[in-house]
Amino acid sequence: MPALKAVSSLVEQWLYDFEREAQPLFDLPAFELRLPEHRLGFVQLRSSERGALPLLLLHGYSGSPAEFQQLLGPLSEPRKHAAAASDAFDVVCPA
């Protein structure tokens, strides 16, 4: 029984870690484009700055927008991160 208790405790910790790490991803504006034979999921963050340039962020196979999580805010809202408004991007990242 001690082994079962240890494994149960470990699983609870992993679930807590996963939920804590994944939560910011659920806050991102996610969309799905449906084509006749494909579905394309993506995250899109539009900047509040006028004249923001479009930016496509791509990740490798089996990756996700989570790889860019720390970049999304500074890229889309640079003034909130001590950068110039001219550095703003409308970001799209396939999921």
Secondary structure as UniProt FT lines:
FT   HELIX           2..26
FT   STRAND          30..34
FT   STRAND          39..45
FT   TURN            50..51
FT   STRAND          53..56
FT   TURN            61..62
FT   HELIX           65..68
FT   HELIX           69..76
FT   HELIX           78..81
FT   HELIX           85..87
FT   STRAND          89..94
//
